[in-house]
Amino acid sequence: MTSFVPIMLGAYWNDGAQSSVTTFRLGLANGGASLLVALLAPVIGAIGDRAGRRKRGLLTFAAVGVVMTGALYFVEQGQWPVAVACYVFATIGFAVSNTLYDSLLVDIVSPRFYDRVSAYGFALGYLGGALLFAVNVWMVAAPQSFGLDSPTVAIRVAFLMVAVWWAVFSLPLLLWVPEHRAADAVTRGAITAGLRELLATLHAVRRHRSLWIFLLAYWLYIDGVYTIIKMAVDFGMSQGLDMQDLISAILLTNFIGFPAAMLFGYIGDWFGTRRGIYLALVVYIAVTVSAVFVTTEAQFYALAAAIGLVQGGVQSLSRSLYARLIPAGRTGEYFGFYNMLGKFAAVLGPVLTGSVALITGSQRAGILSILLLFMIGLWLLSRVHLAATGEAGTGAPYG
């Protein structure tokens, strides 16, 4: 969806606005969705822990995302406000359900396997997404082969296919993945209790210096990661690159991301989780600087390949490192807090990129603004004393 929505927003759903304006709209949409997720995720996570119903919450928000994604098929030409609204609610559905999904990691595997299992999860996600995306790209490239009138119609049909795919592949998790329920889990008063526990989480985080330094580092560097994910296609379009090449480059990212994410699971085991994150961030810094000089499709492909090598790795290793820092039995609220920071970061990045592009009239300047986030995030990560948080309860973190 992050590949096709910018294309449709800049063309089919556009009302004649210039590319810098559509970039600004996309940035506001991503920022607004991320802000709402940031407010919802920790509360929903805390309530899920208290009520012992994380999977039920996952199903609810996944259903919202499925319906809103499918609804994009019905948005008519020029109706960019309707498209943005559907996109925002679909993003909220995905992000909140993903918060609850992340929190299930500690229920299904012991701490020494966090890196590997977390990496496998991201790797399979990339593989599944790449397979569906490959079919969608084929549809867009040759719509007549599928009985469709144009590439635009093919993209609209792709939204329906994504919705169905999402719904179908949510079923195995909902049916067969176990969920630990605390002995004192209750549903009555869960909202009040959940909010109370969320406040307690905030105080607990403040008492653990290494934990809040890690969260601040994560907040900054994941901002850059999410911004690149959400704004890459829009940036390529603004540089006059061919739509088909842009879509193919994103497909390349997903296919490379499958084996690369699995490899990062082993990198975390062999060299340390934090060192694996360092490696990914150095690559992102190089990609951000290089993006300023992109003028051809071949260069865009090269950057897409580089991102594919580290995109899943930085996310999976960050998740597994955080899982080691938090206390057992409160994973939903802690992962809600973790995802809240990620989404607050995604509020800043797209809005910053879009605003800089609008003010300067240059998307290159907007992309370059991401560089500072990676560099400060990397420095803060180096300040985390992992051994100091070993008492957190889920296992000793690796450096």
C-alpha positions as a Markdown table, in Angstrom:
| # | Residue | x | y | z |
|---|---|---|---|---|
| 1 | Met | 0.0 | 0.0 | 0.0 |
| 2 | Thr | 2.9 | 2.4 | 0.7 |
| 3 | Ser | 4.0 | 1.9 | -2.9 |
| 4 | Phe | 0.7 | 2.4 | -4.7 |
| 5 | Val | -0.9 | 5.1 | -2.5 |
| 6 | Pro | 1.7 | 7.8 | -3.4 |
| 7 | Ile | 1.3 | 7.0 | -7.1 |
| 8 | Met | -2.5 | 7.3 | -7.0 |
| 9 | Leu | -2.3 | 10.4 | -4.8 |
| 10 | Gly | 0.0 | 12.1 | -7.2 |
| 11 | Ala | -2.0 | 11.1 | -10.3 |
| 12 | Tyr | -5.5 | 9.6 | -10.2 |
| 13 | Trp | -6.6 | 11.1 | -6.9 |
| 14 | Asn | -4.8 | 14.3 | -7.5 |
| 15 | Asp | -6.8 | 17.5 | -8.1 |
| 16 | Gly | -4.2 | 19.1 | -10.3 |
| 17 | Ala | -1.8 | 20.1 | -7.5 |
| 18 | Gln | 2.0 | 20.3 | -8.0 |
| 19 | Ser | 4.3 | 17.5 | -6.8 |
| 20 | Ser | 5.5 | 19.4 | -3.8 |
| 21 | Val | 1.9 | 19.8 | -2.6 |
| 22 | Thr | 1.1 | 16.1 | -3.0 |
| 23 | Thr | 4.3 | 15.3 | -1.1 |
| 24 | Phe | 3.1 | 17.6 | 1.7 |
| 25 | Arg | -0.3 | 15.9 | 1.7 |
| 26 | Leu | 1.2 | 12.5 | 1.9 |
| 27 | Gly | 3.5 | 13.6 | 4.7 |
| 28 | Leu | 0.5 | 15.0 | 6.7 |
| 29 | Ala | -1.5 | 11.8 | 6.1 |
| 30 | Asn | 1.4 | 9.6 | 7.3 |
| 31 | Gly | 2.1 | 12.0 | 10.2 |
| 32 | Gly | -1.6 | 12.2 | 11.2 |
| 33 | Ala | -2.0 | 8.4 | 11.2 |
| 34 | Ser | 1.2 | 8.0 | 13.2 |
| 35 | Leu | 0.1 | 10.5 | 15.8 |
| 36 | Leu | -3.2 | 8.7 | 16.3 |
| 37 | Val | -1.4 | 5.3 | 16.5 |
| 38 | Ala | 1.0 | 6.8 | 19.0 |
| 39 | Leu | -1.9 | 7.8 | 21.3 |
| 40 | Leu | -3.8 | 4.5 | 20.9 |
| 41 | Ala | -1.0 | 1.8 | 20.9 |
| 42 | Pro | 0.2 | 1.9 | 24.5 |
| 43 | Val | -3.4 | 2.2 | 25.9 |
| 44 | Ile | -4.6 | -0.7 | 23.8 |
| 45 | Gly | -1.5 | -2.7 | 24.8 |
| 46 | Ala | -2.0 | -2.1 | 28.5 |
| 47 | Ile | -5.7 | -3.0 | 28.2 |
| 48 | Gly | -4.8 | -6.1 | 26.3 |
| 49 | Asp | -2.4 | -7.2 | 29.1 |
| 50 | Arg | -4.9 | -6.4 | 31.8 |
| 51 | Ala | -7.9 | -8.1 | 30.1 |
| 52 | Gly | -5.8 | -11.0 | 28.7 |
| 53 | Arg | -7.2 | -10.3 | 25.3 |
| 54 | Arg | -4.4 | -9.1 | 23.0 |
| 55 | Lys | -5.5 | -11.4 | 20.2 |
| 56 | Arg | -9.0 | -10.0 | 20.3 |
| 57 | Gly | -7.7 | -6.5 | 20.0 |
| 58 | Leu | -5.4 | -7.6 | 17.2 |
| 59 | Leu | -8.4 | -9.0 | 15.3 |
| 60 | Thr | -10.4 | -5.8 | 15.8 |
| 61 | Phe | -7.8 | -3.4 | 14.5 |
| 62 | Ala | -6.8 | -5.8 | 11.7 |
| 63 | Ala | -10.4 | -5.8 | 10.6 |
| 64 | Val | -10.4 | -2.0 | 10.5 |
| 65 | Gly | -7.3 | -2.1 | 8.3 |
| 66 | Val | -8.7 | -4.7 | 6.0 |
| 67 | Val | -11.9 | -2.8 | 5.4 |
| 68 | Met | -10.2 | 0.6 | 4.9 |
| 69 | Thr | -7.6 | -0.9 | 2.5 |
| 70 | Gly | -10.4 | -2.5 | 0.4 |
| 71 | Ala | -12.3 | 0.8 | 0.4 |
| 72 | Leu | -9.5 | 2.4 | -1.6 |
| 73 | Tyr | -10.8 | 0.5 | -4.6 |
| 74 | Phe | -14.0 | 2.6 | -4.6 |
| 75 | Val | -12.4 | 6.1 | -4.3 |
| 76 | Glu | -13.0 | 8.0 | -7.5 |
| 77 | Gln | -10.7 | 10.2 | -9.5 |
| 78 | Gly | -9.8 | 13.5 | -7.8 |
| 79 | Gln | -11.1 | 12.5 | -4.4 |
| 80 | Trp | -7.9 | 12.8 | -2.6 |
| 81 | Pro | -9.4 | 13.7 | 0.8 |
| 82 | Val | -11.4 | 10.5 | 0.8 |
| 83 | Ala | -8.4 | 8.5 | -0.2 |
| 84 | Val | -6.3 | 10.1 | 2.5 |
| 85 | Ala | -9.0 | 9.2 | 5.1 |
| 86 | Cys | -9.1 | 5.6 | 4.1 |
| 87 | Tyr | -5.3 | 5.4 | 4.1 |
| 88 | Val | -5.1 | 6.9 | 7.5 |
| 89 | Phe | -7.5 | 4.5 | 9.1 |
| 90 | Ala | -5.9 | 1.5 | 7.2 |
| 91 | Thr | -2.5 | 2.6 | 8.6 |
| 92 | Ile | -4.0 | 2.8 | 12.1 |
| 93 | Gly | -5.5 | -0.6 | 11.8 |
| 94 | Phe | -2.2 | -2.1 | 10.7 |
| 95 | Ala | 0.0 | -0.3 | 13.2 |
| 96 | Val | -2.1 | -1.0 | 16.3 |
| 97 | Ser | -2.7 | -4.7 | 15.4 |
| 98 | Asn | 1.1 | -5.0 | 14.8 |
| 99 | Thr | 1.7 | -3.6 | 18.3 |
| 100 | Leu | -0.3 | -6.5 | 19.8 |
| 101 | Tyr | 1.4 | -8.9 | 17.4 |
| 102 | Asp | 4.8 | -7.8 | 18.5 |
| 103 | Ser | 3.9 | -8.4 | 22.2 |
| 104 | Leu | 3.2 | -12.1 | 21.5 |
| 105 | Leu | 6.9 | -12.7 | 20.8 |
| 106 | Val | 7.6 | -13.4 | 24.5 |
| 107 | Asp | 4.8 | -15.9 | 24.7 |
| 108 | Ile | 6.0 | -18.2 | 22.0 |
| 109 | Val | 9.8 | -18.5 | 22.4 |
| 110 | Ser | 12.5 | -18.2 | 25.1 |
| 111 | Pro | 14.8 | -15.1 | 25.2 |
| 112 | Arg | 17.8 | -16.8 | 23.6 |
| 113 | Phe | 15.8 | -17.3 | 20.4 |
| 114 | Tyr | 14.4 | -13.7 | 20.2 |
| 115 | Asp | 16.8 | -12.5 | 17.5 |
| 116 | Arg | 16.3 | -15.5 | 15.3 |
| 117 | Val | 12.5 | -15.8 | 15.6 |
| 118 | Ser | 12.0 | -12.0 | 15.3 |
| 119 | Ala | 14.1 | -12.0 | 12.2 |
| 120 | Tyr | 12.2 | -15.0 | 10.7 |
| 121 | Gly | 8.9 | -13.2 | 11.3 |
| 122 | Phe | 10.1 | -10.1 | 9.4 |
| 123 | Ala | 11.7 | -12.3 | 6.7 |
| 124 | Leu | 8.4 | -14.2 | 6.1 |
| 125 | Gly | 6.5 | -11.0 | 6.1 |
| 126 | Tyr | 8.8 | -9.7 | 3.3 |
| 127 | Leu | 8.4 | -12.9 | 1.4 |
| 128 | Gly | 4.7 | -12.9 | 1.6 |
| 129 | Gly | 4.4 | -9.2 | 0.7 |
| 130 | Ala | 6.9 | -9.6 | -2.2 |
| 131 | Leu | 4.9 | -12.5 | -3.7 |
| 132 | Leu | 1.6 | -10.5 | -3.6 |
| 133 | Phe | 3.4 | -7.3 | -4.8 |
| 134 | Ala | 4.9 | -9.2 | -7.7 |
| 135 | Val | 1.5 | -10.2 | -8.9 |
| 136 | Asn | 0.3 | -6.6 | -8.5 |
| 137 | Val | 3.2 | -5.3 | -10.4 |
| 138 | Trp | 2.5 | -7.8 | -13.2 |
| 139 | Met | -1.1 | -6.6 | -13.2 |
| 140 | Val | 0.0 | -2.9 | -13.5 |
| 141 | Ala | 2.5 | -3.7 | -16.2 |
| 142 | Ala | 0.1 | -5.8 | -18.3 |
| 143 | Pro | -3.4 | -5.0 | -17.2 |
| 144 | Gln | -5.0 | -6.4 | -20.4 |
| 145 | Ser | -3.6 | -9.9 | -19.5 |
| 146 | Phe | -5.9 | -9.8 | -16.4 |
| 147 | Gly | -8.9 | -8.4 | -18.2 |
| 148 | Leu | -8.3 | -4.9 | -16.8 |
| 149 | Asp | -8.6 | -1.7 | -18.7 |
| 150 | Ser | -5.6 | 0.3 | -17.5 |
| 151 | Pro | -2.8 | 0.4 | -14.9 |
| 152 | Thr | -4.9 | 2.6 | -12.8 |
| 153 | Val | -7.7 | 0.0 | -12.6 |
| 154 | Ala | -5.0 | -2.6 | -11.8 |
| 155 | Ile | -3.8 | -0.6 | -8.8 |
| 156 | Arg | -7.4 | -0.2 | -7.6 |
| 157 | Val | -7.9 | -4.0 | -7.8 |
| 158 | Ala | -4.6 | -4.4 | -6.0 |
| 159 | Phe | -6.0 | -2.7 | -3.0 |
| 160 | Leu | -8.8 | -5.3 | -2.9 |
| 161 | Met | -6.3 | -8.1 | -3.2 |
| 162 | Val | -4.2 | -6.7 | -0.3 |
| 163 | Ala | -7.3 | -6.6 | 1.9 |
| 164 | Val | -8.1 | -10.2 | 1.2 |
| 165 | Trp | -4.5 | -11.3 | 1.6 |
| 166 | Trp | -4.3 | -9.5 | 4.9 |
| 167 | Ala | -7.5 | -11.1 | 6.2 |
| 168 | Val | -6.6 | -14.7 | 5.1 |
| 169 | Phe | -3.1 | -14.7 | 6.5 |
| 170 | Ser | -4.2 | -13.2 | 9.9 |
| 171 | Leu | -6.2 | -16.4 | 10.5 |
| 172 | Pro | -3.3 | -18.8 | 11.4 |
| 173 | Leu | -2.1 | -16.4 | 14.1 |
| 174 | Leu | -5.6 | -15.9 | 15.5 |
| 175 | Leu | -6.4 | -19.6 | 15.5 |
| 176 | Trp | -3.1 | -21.3 | 16.5 |
| 177 | Val | -0.6 | -18.9 | 18.1 |
| 178 | Pro | -0.9 | -19.2 | 21.9 |
| 179 | Glu | -1.4 | -16.2 | 24.2 |
| 180 | His | -0.3 | -16.1 | 27.8 |
| 181 | Arg | -3.0 | -14.8 | 30.1 |
| 182 | Ala | -2.1 | -13.5 | 33.5 |
| 183 | Ala | -3.7 | -15.3 | 36.4 |
| 184 | Asp | -5.4 | -12.1 | 37.5 |
| 185 | Ala | -6.6 | -11.0 | 34.0 |
| 186 | Val | -10.0 | -9.4 | 34.1 |
| 187 | Thr | -12.1 | -7.7 | 31.5 |
| 188 | Arg | -14.3 | -5.6 | 33.9 |
| 189 | Gly | -12.5 | -2.3 | 34.5 |
| 190 | Ala | -9.7 | -3.3 | 32.1 |
| 191 | Ile | -9.7 | 0.2 | 30.5 |
| 192 | Thr | -9.2 | 2.0 | 33.8 |
| 193 | Ala | -6.7 | -0.6 | 35.0 |
| 194 | Gly | -4.9 | -0.5 | 31.7 |
| 195 | Leu | -4.5 | 3.3 | 31.8 |
| 196 | Arg | -3.3 | 3.1 | 35.4 |
| 197 | Glu | -0.7 | 0.5 | 34.4 |
| 198 | Leu | 0.4 | 2.6 | 31.4 |
| 199 | Leu | 1.2 | 5.5 | 33.8 |
| 200 | Ala | 3.1 | 3.0 | 35.9 |
| 201 | Thr | 5.0 | 2.0 | 32.8 |
| 202 | Leu | 6.0 | 5.6 | 32.2 |
| 203 | His | 7.4 | 5.9 | 35.7 |
| 204 | Ala | 9.2 | 2.5 | 35.4 |
| 205 | Val | 10.9 | 3.5 | 32.2 |
| 206 | Arg | 12.2 | 6.7 | 33.8 |
| 207 | Arg | 13.8 | 4.7 | 36.5 |
| 208 | His | 15.8 | 2.5 | 34.1 |
| 209 | Arg | 18.3 | 4.9 | 32.4 |
| 210 | Ser | 19.5 | 2.4 | 29.8 |
| 211 | Leu | 15.9 | 1.6 | 28.8 |
| 212 | Trp | 14.8 | 5.2 | 28.2 |
| 213 | Ile | 18.1 | 5.9 | 26.4 |
| 214 | Phe | 17.4 | 3.0 | 24.1 |
| 215 | Leu | 13.9 | 4.2 | 23.5 |
| 216 | Leu | 15.1 | 7.7 | 22.6 |
| 217 | Ala | 17.6 | 6.2 | 20.2 |
| 218 | Tyr | 15.0 | 4.0 | 18.7 |
| 219 | Trp | 12.6 | 6.9 | 18.4 |
| 220 | Leu | 15.1 | 8.8 | 16.3 |
| 221 | Tyr | 16.5 | 6.2 | 14.0 |
| 222 | Ile | 13.3 | 4.3 | 13.3 |
| 223 | Asp | 11.9 | 7.7 | 12.3 |
| 224 | Gly | 14.3 | 7.7 | 9.4 |
| 225 | Val | 13.5 | 4.1 | 8.5 |
| 226 | Tyr | 9.7 | 4.7 | 8.5 |
| 227 | Thr | 10.1 | 7.9 | 6.6 |
| 228 | Ile | 12.1 | 6.2 | 3.8 |
| 229 | Ile | 9.5 | 3.4 | 3.6 |
| 230 | Lys | 6.6 | 5.8 | 3.3 |
| 231 | Met | 8.1 | 8.5 | 1.1 |
| 232 | Ala | 10.5 | 6.7 | -1.2 |
| 233 | Val | 8.1 | 6.3 | -4.1 |
| 234 | Asp | 6.9 | 9.9 | -3.8 |
| 235 | Phe | 10.6 | 11.0 | -3.9 |
| 236 | Gly | 11.3 | 8.9 | -7.0 |
| 237 | Met | 8.2 | 10.4 | -8.8 |
| 238 | Ser | 9.3 | 13.9 | -8.0 |
| 239 | Gln | 12.6 | 13.2 | -9.7 |
| 240 | Gly | 10.8 | 12.2 | -12.9 |
| 241 | Leu | 11.6 | 8.5 | -12.6 |
| 242 | Asp | 9.3 | 6.0 | -14.4 |
| 243 | Met | 6.5 | 4.6 | -12.4 |
| 244 | Gln | 7.1 | 1.0 | -13.5 |
| 245 | Asp | 10.7 | 1.3 | -12.4 |
| 246 | Leu | 9.8 | 2.7 | -9.1 |
| 247 | Ile | 7.3 | -0.1 | -8.4 |
| 248 | Ser | 9.9 | -2.7 | -9.5 |
| 249 | Ala | 12.5 | -1.2 | -7.2 |
| 250 | Ile | 10.2 | -1.6 | -4.2 |
| 251 | Leu | 9.6 | -5.2 | -5.3 |
| 252 | Leu | 13.3 | -5.7 | -5.3 |
| 253 | Thr | 13.5 | -4.3 | -1.8 |
| 254 | Asn | 11.0 | -6.9 | -0.6 |
| 255 | Phe | 12.6 | -9.9 | -2.2 |
| 256 | Ile | 16.1 | -8.9 | -0.9 |
| 257 | Gly | 14.5 | -8.2 | 2.5 |
| 258 | Phe | 13.5 | -11.9 | 2.9 |
| 259 | Pro | 16.9 | -13.6 | 3.0 |
| 260 | Ala | 18.5 | -10.4 | 4.5 |
| 261 | Ala | 16.2 | -10.3 | 7.5 |
| 262 | Met | 16.9 | -14.0 | 8.2 |
| 263 | Leu | 20.6 | -13.3 | 7.9 |
| 264 | Phe | 20.4 | -10.5 | 10.5 |
| 265 | Gly | 18.9 | -13.0 | 12.9 |
| 266 | Tyr | 22.2 | -14.8 | 12.8 |
| 267 | Ile | 24.2 | -11.6 | 12.8 |
| 268 | Gly | 22.5 | -10.8 | 16.1 |
| 269 | Asp | 23.5 | -14.3 | 17.4 |
| 270 | Trp | 27.1 | -14.1 | 16.2 |
| 271 | Phe | 28.2 | -10.5 | 16.7 |
| 272 | Gly | 25.6 | -9.1 | 19.1 |
| 273 | Thr | 22.2 | -7.5 | 18.6 |
| 274 | Arg | 23.4 | -3.9 | 19.0 |
| 275 | Arg | 26.2 | -4.4 | 16.6 |
| 276 | Gly | 23.8 | -5.7 | 14.0 |
| 277 | Ile | 21.7 | -2.5 | 14.5 |
| 278 | Tyr | 24.9 | -0.4 | 14.1 |
| 279 | Leu | 25.6 | -2.1 | 10.8 |
| 280 | Ala | 22.1 | -1.4 | 9.5 |
| 281 | Leu | 22.2 | 2.3 | 10.6 |
| 282 | Val | 25.5 | 2.9 | 8.8 |
| 283 | Val | 24.0 | 1.6 | 5.6 |
| 284 | Tyr | 21.0 | 3.9 | 6.1 |
| 285 | Ile | 23.2 | 6.9 | 6.5 |
| 286 | Ala | 25.0 | 6.0 | 3.3 |
| 287 | Val | 21.7 | 5.5 | 1.5 |
| 288 | Thr | 20.4 | 8.9 | 2.7 |
| 289 | Val | 23.5 | 10.7 | 1.5 |
| 290 | Ser | 23.5 | 8.9 | -1.9 |
| 291 | Ala | 19.8 | 9.6 | -2.5 |
| 292 | Val | 20.6 | 13.3 | -2.9 |
| 293 | Phe | 22.5 | 12.4 | -6.1 |
| 294 | Val | 20.0 | 10.0 | -7.7 |
| 295 | Thr | 19.1 | 10.9 | -11.2 |
| 296 | Thr | 18.6 | 7.6 | -13.0 |
| 297 | Glu | 16.5 | 4.5 | -12.5 |
| 298 | Ala | 19.6 | 2.3 | -12.1 |
| 299 | Gln | 20.7 | 4.4 | -9.1 |
| 300 | Phe | 17.3 | 4.2 | -7.6 |
| 301 | Tyr | 17.5 | 0.4 | -8.0 |
| 302 | Ala | 20.8 | 0.3 | -6.2 |
| 303 | Leu | 19.5 | 2.3 | -3.3 |
| 304 | Ala | 16.4 | 0.0 | -3.1 |
| 305 | Ala | 18.7 | -3.0 | -3.0 |
| 306 | Ala | 20.8 | -1.5 | -0.2 |
| 307 | Ile | 17.6 | -0.7 | 1.8 |
| 308 | Gly | 16.4 | -4.3 | 1.3 |
| 309 | Leu | 19.6 | -5.6 | 2.9 |
| 310 | Val | 19.0 | -3.8 | 6.2 |
| 311 | Gln | 15.3 | -2.8 | 6.5 |
| 312 | Gly | 14.1 | -6.0 | 8.1 |
| 313 | Gly | 17.3 | -6.4 | 10.1 |
| 314 | Val | 17.1 | -3.0 | 11.9 |
| 315 | Gln | 13.4 | -3.6 | 12.8 |
| 316 | Ser | 13.8 | -7.2 | 13.9 |
| 317 | Leu | 16.9 | -6.7 | 16.0 |
| 318 | Ser | 15.4 | -3.6 | 17.6 |
| 319 | Arg | 12.4 | -5.6 | 18.6 |
| 320 | Ser | 14.4 | -8.5 | 20.0 |
| 321 | Leu | 16.7 | -6.2 | 21.9 |
| 322 | Tyr | 13.8 | -4.3 | 23.5 |
| 323 | Ala | 12.1 | -7.7 | 24.4 |
| 324 | Arg | 15.2 | -8.4 | 26.6 |
| 325 | Leu | 14.9 | -5.1 | 28.4 |
| 326 | Ile | 11.3 | -5.3 | 29.6 |
| 327 | Pro | 9.7 | -7.1 | 32.5 |
| 328 | Ala | 7.7 | -10.3 | 31.8 |
| 329 | Gly | 4.0 | -10.2 | 32.2 |
| 330 | Arg | 3.6 | -6.6 | 30.9 |
| 331 | Thr | 4.7 | -7.1 | 27.3 |
| 332 | Gly | 1.6 | -5.6 | 25.8 |
| 333 | Glu | 1.8 | -2.2 | 27.5 |
| 334 | Tyr | 5.6 | -2.1 | 27.1 |
| 335 | Phe | 5.4 | -2.9 | 23.4 |
| 336 | Gly | 2.6 | -0.4 | 23.1 |
| 337 | Phe | 4.9 | 2.2 | 24.5 |
| 338 | Tyr | 7.7 | 1.0 | 22.2 |
| 339 | Asn | 5.4 | 1.3 | 19.1 |
| 340 | Met | 4.1 | 4.6 | 20.4 |
| 341 | Leu | 7.6 | 6.0 | 20.2 |
| 342 | Gly | 8.0 | 4.6 | 16.7 |
| 343 | Lys | 4.8 | 6.2 | 15.6 |
| 344 | Phe | 5.6 | 9.5 | 17.2 |
| 345 | Ala | 8.8 | 9.3 | 15.3 |
| 346 | Ala | 6.9 | 8.7 | 12.1 |
| 347 | Val | 4.9 | 11.9 | 12.9 |
| 348 | Leu | 8.1 | 13.9 | 12.7 |
| 349 | Gly | 9.8 | 12.3 | 9.7 |
| 350 | Pro | 7.1 | 12.5 | 6.9 |
| 351 | Val | 5.9 | 16.0 | 8.1 |
| 352 | Leu | 9.6 | 17.2 | 8.2 |
| 353 | Thr | 10.4 | 15.8 | 4.8 |
| 354 | Gly | 7.2 | 17.2 | 3.3 |
| 355 | Ser | 7.6 | 20.6 | 4.9 |
| 356 | Val | 11.2 | 21.0 | 3.9 |
| 357 | Ala | 10.3 | 19.9 | 0.3 |
| 358 | Leu | 7.4 | 22.5 | 0.3 |
| 359 | Ile | 9.6 | 25.3 | 1.6 |
| 360 | Thr | 12.6 | 24.7 | -0.5 |
| 361 | Gly | 10.9 | 23.3 | -3.5 |
| 362 | Ser | 13.3 | 20.4 | -3.4 |
| 363 | Gln | 12.5 | 16.8 | -2.4 |
| 364 | Arg | 16.3 | 16.2 | -2.2 |
| 365 | Ala | 16.6 | 18.7 | 0.7 |
| 366 | Gly | 13.7 | 16.9 | 2.4 |
| 367 | Ile | 15.3 | 13.5 | 2.2 |
| 368 | Leu | 18.6 | 14.9 | 3.4 |
| 369 | Ser | 17.0 | 16.1 | 6.6 |
| 370 | Ile | 16.6 | 12.4 | 7.7 |
| 371 | Leu | 20.4 | 12.1 | 8.0 |
| 372 | Leu | 20.5 | 13.8 | 11.4 |
| 373 | Leu | 18.0 | 11.4 | 12.9 |
| 374 | Phe | 20.1 | 8.3 | 12.0 |
| 375 | Met | 23.3 | 9.8 | 13.3 |
| 376 | Ile | 21.9 | 11.0 | 16.7 |
| 377 | Gly | 20.0 | 7.7 | 17.1 |
| 378 | Leu | 23.2 | 5.7 | 16.5 |
| 379 | Trp | 25.2 | 7.7 | 19.0 |
| 380 | Leu | 22.5 | 7.3 | 21.7 |
| 381 | Leu | 22.3 | 3.6 | 21.1 |
| 382 | Ser | 26.1 | 3.4 | 21.8 |
| 383 | Arg | 25.3 | 5.0 | 25.2 |
| 384 | Val | 23.0 | 2.1 | 26.3 |
| 385 | His | 24.6 | -0.1 | 29.0 |
| 386 | Leu | 23.0 | -3.4 | 28.3 |
| 387 | Ala | 24.3 | -5.3 | 31.3 |
| 388 | Ala | 22.6 | -2.7 | 33.5 |
| 389 | Thr | 19.2 | -3.9 | 32.4 |
| 390 | Gly | 19.7 | -7.6 | 32.8 |
| 391 | Glu | 17.3 | -7.7 | 35.8 |
| 392 | Ala | 14.4 | -6.7 | 33.6 |
| 393 | Gly | 13.2 | -10.2 | 33.6 |
| 394 | Thr | 13.0 | -11.6 | 30.0 |
| 395 | Gly | 16.7 | -12.4 | 29.6 |
| 396 | Ala | 20.1 | -10.9 | 29.4 |
| 397 | Pro | 20.5 | -8.5 | 26.4 |
| 398 | Tyr | 23.3 | -8.9 | 23.9 |
| 399 | Gly | 25.7 | -6.2 | 22.9 |
